[in-house]
């Protein structure tokens, strides 16, 4: 059996109408991941709707409403293979209203492509997407400078937009020397998969070669074990079997484990007896593994979704209060101290109260705009103090970033997202 390629999640971000969907469609078509026949059908559809030239965008924009409006609304997922990797492409909406969908995409991404039209350069949303990508942990970035066909493939225009984008990326904290800048035309296909005579001056990679320059993030096996529980089953003949995905560290069969906060918020000690994934017994589970494991010393009532498994020498942290950096995405009015929405953190859903807005930040640079503002609204970034109403496991971004990120949801929509930068840990009187 051929060795499976390693897998990366790729998010495609950028301002509306800068050509994200067209670029992704072109990438999939020119690399043989969609057929002539599929594209021909989309072309007929585009022509019939008076949208000639939109056939590449239609590859990703498969919702009827999007085709009629010509914009991307929801996240589309597409599998796609290069010489080196298997990618899942998350095509993230650029449109302002849909930025909340982009959050769910970016928080799962290992790497990103920022599409910037050479005709416009950096726009408001380019800035917002870059700040969000960084806040949500997308650390590897390539910049596709698109629509080169509209400026006659002019190198000076490319360089001017490149330096604009470099300025923006620096303010947010990306290391410029690690960012690839790639001139392309998504519509015409220059330098997406195929090298182009029109861009002879470009010595760098094509977009598809640029994707293969990304690195698979190292599995955080050296961090302490953190396995958030998704469900708990009672299986006849086996006993209590929690199910979840290892975020950090390694769990071995026969390990002593602790579930936190556990039934009474004090933690529950036990043992991992056996581990199973896809109906196969494993000796150990590593980051990224979705596993079921049978436990000893823990009853079904002791464990619940949102508890986190760790080792007794490094208990998952229960915070009585935490400080977060967050971005308001889609709140109907304003957020003030006292607001108590539901926070989604790993598998936990806990109501938390915002007790203080410490300071408002510039969402494009992270610089302080105002100390102790009375409220924050859509588009604002802030440092806030938060108090969970029931025991909650969360970790500091600098300690265990995988358990530091959260989304805030209210009446069915994501209103904000962010990460924990500091916390007050509850003393668990560990035995």
C-alpha positions as CSV (number, residue, x, y, z in Angstrom):
1,X,0.0,0.0,0.0
2,X,1.4,3.4,-1.0
3,X,2.4,5.6,2.0
4,X,-0.3,8.2,2.6
5,X,0.7,11.7,2.0
6,X,0.8,14.0,5.0
7,X,-2.3,16.2,5.4
8,X,-2.6,20.0,5.8
9,X,-5.7,22.3,6.3
10,X,-5.3,25.3,4.1
11,X,-7.5,28.4,4.5
12,X,-7.8,30.9,1.6
13,X,-8.5,34.5,2.9
14,X,-8.6,38.0,1.5
15,X,-10.8,41.0,0.6
16,X,-14.0,40.5,-1.3
17,X,-13.6,40.4,-5.1
18,X,-9.9,39.9,-4.9
19,X,-10.3,36.6,-6.7
20,X,-10.1,33.9,-3.9
21,X,-12.7,31.5,-5.3
22,X,-11.5,31.9,-8.9
23,X,-7.9,31.2,-7.8
24,X,-9.0,28.1,-5.9
25,X,-11.1,26.9,-8.9
26,X,-8.1,27.4,-11.2
27,X,-5.8,25.6,-8.8
28,X,-8.1,22.6,-8.6
29,X,-8.7,22.5,-12.4
30,X,-5.1,22.9,-13.6
31,X,-3.8,20.4,-11.1
32,X,-6.3,17.8,-12.4
33,X,-8.4,17.7,-9.2
34,X,-11.6,18.6,-11.2
35,X,-12.4,17.3,-14.7
36,X,-12.9,19.2,-18.0
37,X,-16.5,17.9,-18.0
38,X,-17.2,19.4,-14.5
39,X,-15.7,22.7,-15.6
40,X,-17.6,22.7,-18.9
41,X,-20.9,22.3,-16.9
42,X,-20.0,25.2,-14.7
43,X,-19.0,27.4,-17.6
44,X,-22.4,26.7,-19.3
45,X,-24.1,27.6,-16.0
46,X,-22.1,30.8,-15.6
47,X,-22.8,31.9,-19.2
48,X,-26.5,31.1,-18.7
49,X,-26.6,33.4,-15.6
50,X,-24.7,36.2,-17.4
51,X,-21.6,35.5,-15.3
52,X,-19.2,34.6,-18.0
53,X,-15.7,34.0,-16.5
54,X,-17.1,33.0,-13.2
55,X,-16.9,29.2,-13.9
56,X,-13.7,28.8,-11.7
57,X,-15.4,30.6,-8.8
58,X,-18.4,28.2,-9.2
59,X,-16.2,25.3,-8.3
60,X,-16.2,26.4,-4.7
61,X,-19.3,28.6,-4.6
62,X,-21.7,25.7,-4.8
63,X,-24.6,27.4,-3.0
64,X,-27.3,28.7,-5.5
65,X,-27.6,32.0,-3.7
66,X,-23.8,32.6,-3.9
67,X,-23.9,31.9,-7.6
68,X,-26.6,34.5,-8.1
69,X,-24.9,37.1,-5.9
70,X,-21.4,36.2,-7.0
71,X,-20.0,36.1,-3.5
72,X,-18.9,33.3,-1.1
73,X,-21.1,32.9,1.9
74,X,-20.3,29.7,3.7
75,X,-17.2,27.7,4.1
76,X,-16.6,25.2,1.3
77,X,-14.3,22.3,1.9
78,X,-12.5,20.6,-1.0
79,X,-9.9,17.9,-1.0
80,X,-6.9,18.5,-3.2
81,X,-3.6,16.8,-3.7
82,X,-0.2,18.2,-4.7
83,X,3.1,16.3,-5.3
84,X,3.8,16.4,-1.6
85,X,0.6,16.8,0.5
86,X,-3.1,16.1,0.7
87,X,-4.8,19.4,1.4
88,X,-8.3,20.3,2.6
89,X,-8.9,23.7,1.2
90,X,-11.2,25.9,3.3
91,X,-12.3,28.8,1.0
92,X,-13.2,31.5,3.5
93,X,-15.7,34.3,2.7
94,X,-14.2,37.7,2.2
95,X,-17.4,39.5,2.6
96,X,-17.8,41.5,5.8
97,X,-21.1,39.8,6.9
98,X,-19.5,36.4,6.6
99,X,-16.4,36.9,8.6
100,X,-17.9,34.7,11.3
101,X,-17.7,31.7,9.0
102,X,-14.1,32.5,8.3
103,X,-13.4,32.1,12.0
104,X,-14.5,28.5,12.0
105,X,-12.2,27.9,9.0
106,X,-9.1,29.7,10.2
107,X,-9.2,28.1,13.7
108,X,-8.7,24.7,12.0
109,X,-6.1,25.8,9.5
110,X,-2.4,24.8,9.5
111,X,-1.5,27.4,6.8
112,X,-3.1,30.1,4.7
113,X,-3.1,31.8,1.3
114,X,-3.9,35.5,1.4
115,X,-5.2,36.7,-2.0
116,X,-4.5,40.3,-2.7
117,X,-5.5,41.9,-6.1
118,X,-2.6,43.9,-7.6
119,X,-5.2,46.4,-8.8
120,X,-6.4,47.3,-5.3
121,X,-3.6,46.4,-2.9
122,X,-4.3,46.2,0.8
123,X,-8.0,46.9,1.7
124,X,-9.8,47.1,5.0
125,X,-10.7,43.5,5.0
126,X,-7.3,42.3,4.0
127,X,-6.2,43.9,7.3
128,X,-9.0,42.3,9.3
129,X,-8.4,38.8,7.8
130,X,-4.7,39.0,8.5
131,X,-5.2,40.0,12.1
132,X,-7.8,37.3,12.6
133,X,-5.6,34.7,11.0
134,X,-2.8,35.5,13.4
135,X,-5.1,35.7,16.4
136,X,-6.5,32.3,15.5
137,X,-3.1,30.6,15.1
138,X,-2.6,30.4,11.3
139,X,1.2,30.8,11.5
140,X,2.3,29.9,7.9
141,X,1.2,32.2,5.1
142,X,1.7,32.6,1.4
143,X,0.5,35.8,-0.4
144,X,-0.9,35.4,-3.9
145,X,-0.8,38.7,-5.7
146,X,-3.7,38.2,-8.1
147,X,-5.0,39.8,-11.3
148,X,-1.5,40.4,-12.7
149,X,-3.2,40.1,-16.2
150,X,-5.0,43.4,-15.5
151,X,-1.7,45.3,-15.1
152,X,0.1,43.7,-18.0
153,X,2.1,41.5,-15.7
154,X,4.1,44.6,-14.5
155,X,6.8,43.7,-12.0
156,X,6.9,47.2,-10.5
157,X,3.2,47.0,-9.6
158,X,3.8,43.5,-8.0
159,X,6.7,44.9,-5.9
160,X,4.6,47.9,-4.8
161,X,1.8,45.7,-3.5
162,X,4.3,43.3,-2.0
163,X,5.8,46.0,0.1
164,X,2.3,47.2,1.2
165,X,1.5,43.7,2.3
166,X,4.8,43.2,4.0
167,X,4.1,46.3,6.1
168,X,0.8,44.9,7.2
169,X,2.1,41.4,8.0
170,X,4.9,42.9,10.1
171,X,2.5,44.9,12.3
172,X,0.6,41.7,13.1
173,X,3.7,39.7,13.9
174,X,4.3,37.5,10.9
175,X,8.0,36.9,10.0
176,X,8.4,38.4,6.6
177,X,11.3,36.1,5.6
178,X,9.0,33.1,6.1
179,X,6.2,34.5,3.9
180,X,6.1,33.6,0.2
181,X,4.9,36.3,-2.3
182,X,3.6,34.8,-5.6
183,X,2.4,36.8,-8.6
184,X,-0.6,35.0,-10.3
185,X,-3.6,35.4,-12.5
186,X,-6.3,33.1,-11.3
187,X,-8.6,33.9,-14.2
188,X,-5.9,33.3,-16.9
189,X,-4.0,30.6,-15.0
190,X,-0.6,32.3,-15.0
191,X,1.7,30.9,-12.3
192,X,-1.1,29.1,-10.4
193,X,-0.1,25.5,-11.4
194,X,1.8,26.3,-14.7
195,X,4.8,28.5,-15.1
196,X,4.0,31.5,-17.3
197,X,5.9,33.3,-20.0
198,X,4.1,36.5,-18.9
199,X,5.9,36.3,-15.5
200,X,9.4,35.4,-16.6
201,X,10.8,37.9,-14.2
202,X,9.4,35.9,-11.3
203,X,12.1,33.6,-10.0
204,X,10.0,32.2,-7.2
205,X,7.6,29.3,-7.1
206,X,4.2,28.8,-8.7
207,X,1.3,28.9,-6.2
208,X,1.1,25.1,-6.2
209,X,4.9,24.8,-5.5
210,X,4.5,27.4,-2.8
211,X,1.9,25.2,-1.1
212,X,4.4,22.3,-1.0
213,X,6.9,24.6,0.8
214,X,4.5,24.7,3.8
215,X,5.6,22.5,6.7
216,X,3.4,20.0,8.6
217,X,3.2,21.5,12.1
218,X,5.1,19.3,14.6
219,X,2.8,17.2,16.7
220,X,2.8,18.8,20.2
221,X,3.9,15.5,21.8
222,X,6.2,17.2,24.3
223,X,3.4,19.3,25.8
224,X,1.4,17.8,28.7
225,X,-1.5,15.5,27.8
226,X,-4.8,17.3,27.0
227,X,-7.6,15.3,25.6
228,X,-11.0,17.0,25.7
229,X,-13.9,14.6,26.0
230,X,-16.6,14.7,23.3
231,X,-18.9,11.9,24.6
232,X,-19.0,9.2,27.2
233,X,-20.4,5.7,26.5
234,X,-21.2,2.8,28.8
235,X,-20.4,-0.3,26.7
236,X,-21.6,-3.7,28.0
237,X,-18.6,-6.0,28.9
238,X,-16.1,-3.1,28.6
239,X,-17.4,-0.4,30.9
240,X,-17.0,3.4,30.7
241,X,-15.6,4.6,27.3
242,X,-14.9,8.3,26.8
243,X,-14.3,9.5,23.2
244,X,-12.3,12.5,22.1
245,X,-9.3,13.9,20.2
246,X,-5.8,14.2,21.7
247,X,-4.9,17.9,21.3
248,X,-1.4,17.7,23.0
249,X,0.8,15.1,24.7
250,X,0.6,11.3,24.5
251,X,-1.7,8.9,26.3
252,X,-0.6,5.3,26.7
253,X,-2.6,2.3,27.7
254,X,-2.3,1.6,31.4
255,X,-1.5,5.3,32.1
256,X,-2.9,6.9,35.3
257,X,-5.1,9.7,34.2
258,X,-7.2,12.5,35.7
259,X,-10.4,14.0,34.3
260,X,-10.9,17.7,35.0
261,X,-13.1,19.5,36.2
262,X,-15.0,16.2,36.6
263,X,-18.3,15.7,38.4
264,X,-17.8,17.9,41.4
265,X,-15.2,20.2,39.9
266,X,-12.5,18.5,41.9
267,X,-11.0,16.3,39.2
268,X,-11.5,12.5,39.0
269,X,-8.5,10.1,39.1
270,X,-8.5,6.8,37.3
271,X,-6.7,4.7,34.7
272,X,-6.7,4.4,30.9
273,X,-7.0,0.6,30.4
274,X,-7.2,0.3,26.6
275,X,-7.2,2.7,23.6
276,X,-9.0,2.1,20.3
277,X,-9.1,4.0,17.0
278,X,-11.1,2.9,13.9
279,X,-11.8,-0.4,15.7
280,X,-8.1,-1.1,16.2
281,X,-6.3,-1.4,19.6
282,X,-3.5,1.1,20.0
283,X,-0.7,1.2,22.6
284,X,-0.8,5.0,22.6
285,X,-2.7,8.0,21.3
286,X,-1.0,11.1,19.9
287,X,-2.1,14.6,18.9
288,X,-4.7,14.5,16.2
289,X,-5.9,11.0,17.0
290,X,-9.6,10.6,17.6
291,X,-9.9,7.8,20.1
292,X,-12.1,5.8,22.4
293,X,-10.6,4.5,25.6
294,X,-11.8,2.3,28.4
295,X,-11.2,3.6,31.9
296,X,-11.0,2.2,35.4
297,X,-11.9,4.0,38.6
298,X,-14.2,6.4,36.8
299,X,-18.0,6.0,36.6
300,X,-20.1,7.3,33.7
301,X,-21.5,10.0,36.0
302,X,-18.0,11.2,36.8
303,X,-17.3,12.3,33.2
304,X,-19.0,14.6,30.7
305,X,-18.4,16.4,27.5
306,X,-16.1,19.3,28.1
307,X,-14.0,17.5,30.7
308,X,-10.3,17.3,29.8
309,X,-8.1,14.3,30.4
310,X,-4.5,14.9,31.6
311,X,-1.9,13.0,33.6
312,X,-1.8,13.3,37.4
313,X,1.6,15.1,37.3
314,X,0.1,17.9,35.1
315,X,-3.5,18.5,35.7
316,X,-5.5,20.4,33.1
317,X,-6.0,24.0,34.4
318,X,-9.3,25.1,35.8
319,X,-9.6,28.8,35.6
320,X,-11.7,30.8,38.1
321,X,-11.0,33.9,35.9
322,X,-9.1,34.5,32.7
323,X,-7.8,37.3,30.6
324,X,-8.4,37.1,26.8
325,X,-7.5,38.9,23.6
326,X,-10.6,38.8,21.5
327,X,-12.2,40.2,18.4
328,X,-15.9,41.1,18.1
329,X,-17.3,39.8,14.9
330,X,-21.0,39.9,14.7
331,X,-22.8,41.3,17.8
332,X,-26.2,43.0,17.2
333,X,-25.4,45.9,19.6
334,X,-22.5,46.3,21.9
335,X,-20.7,44.2,24.5
336,X,-20.3,45.6,28.0
337,X,-19.2,44.3,31.4
338,X,-21.8,42.0,32.7
339,X,-22.5,40.3,29.4
340,X,-22.7,36.5,29.9
341,X,-22.7,34.6,26.6
342,X,-21.8,30.9,26.0
343,X,-18.1,30.3,25.3
344,X,-17.1,27.4,23.1
345,X,-13.7,26.1,24.2
346,X,-12.4,22.8,22.9
347,X,-15.5,20.6,23.6
348,X,-16.8,22.6,26.5
349,X,-19.7,25.0,26.3
350,X,-19.8,27.2,29.4
351,X,-21.6,30.5,30.1
352,X,-18.9,33.1,31.1
353,X,-19.3,36.6,32.3
354,X,-17.3,39.5,30.9
355,X,-16.3,41.3,34.1
356,X,-14.1,44.0,32.7
357,X,-13.0,45.4,29.4
358,X,-9.4,46.2,30.2
359,X,-8.5,47.9,26.9
360,X,-9.5,48.3,23.3
361,X,-6.9,47.4,20.6
362,X,-6.5,48.5,17.1
363,X,-7.6,45.3,15.2
364,X,-5.1,46.0,12.4
365,X,-2.0,46.4,14.6
366,X,-2.8,45.2,18.2
367,X,-1.8,48.7,19.6
368,X,-3.8,50.0,22.5
369,X,-6.5,52.5,21.4
370,X,-8.3,53.1,24.7
371,X,-8.0,52.0,28.4
372,X,-11.1,50.7,30.1
373,X,-13.7,51.5,27.4
374,X,-17.4,51.3,28.4
375,X,-18.2,48.9,25.5
376,X,-16.9,47.2,22.4
377,X,-18.7,46.6,19.2
378,X,-18.3,44.8,15.8
379,X,-14.8,45.0,14.4
380,X,-13.3,45.9,17.7
381,X,-10.5,44.0,19.3
382,X,-9.9,44.1,23.1
383,X,-8.3,42.6,26.2
384,X,-11.1,41.5,28.5
385,X,-11.4,39.8,31.9
386,X,-13.8,36.8,32.0
387,X,-15.3,34.7,34.7
388,X,-16.8,31.3,34.0
389,X,-20.1,30.6,35.8
390,X,-19.1,26.9,36.2
391,X,-15.7,25.2,36.4
392,X,-13.9,25.4,33.0
393,X,-10.6,24.0,31.7
394,X,-8.7,26.6,29.6
395,X,-4.9,27.1,29.1
396,X,-2.8,30.1,28.4
397,X,-1.9,30.7,24.8
398,X,1.9,30.6,25.6
399,X,1.6,27.3,27.6
400,X,-0.8,25.1,25.6
401,X,-2.1,27.2,22.6
402,X,-4.4,24.3,21.5
403,X,-6.6,24.8,24.6
404,X,-6.4,28.6,24.7
405,X,-8.8,29.5,21.8
406,X,-12.5,30.1,22.1
407,X,-15.5,31.3,20.1
408,X,-18.4,33.2,21.8
409,X,-21.9,32.3,20.5
410,X,-25.2,33.9,21.3
411,X,-28.6,33.0,19.9
412,X,-27.1,30.8,17.2
413,X,-24.4,33.0,15.8
414,X,-20.7,33.4,16.5
415,X,-20.4,36.9,18.0
416,X,-16.6,36.9,18.9
417,X,-13.5,34.8,19.0
418,X,-10.2,35.0,20.8
419,X,-7.6,33.4,23.0
420,X,-6.7,33.2,26.7
421,X,-3.5,35.1,27.5
422,X,-3.6,34.8,31.3
423,X,-5.6,33.2,34.0
424,X,-6.2,32.7,37.7
425,X,-6.0,28.9,38.3
426,X,-8.3,27.2,40.8
427,X,-6.4,25.3,43.5
428,X,-7.6,21.7,43.1
429,X,-5.9,20.2,46.2
430,X,-4.3,17.6,44.1
431,X,-3.9,14.3,45.9
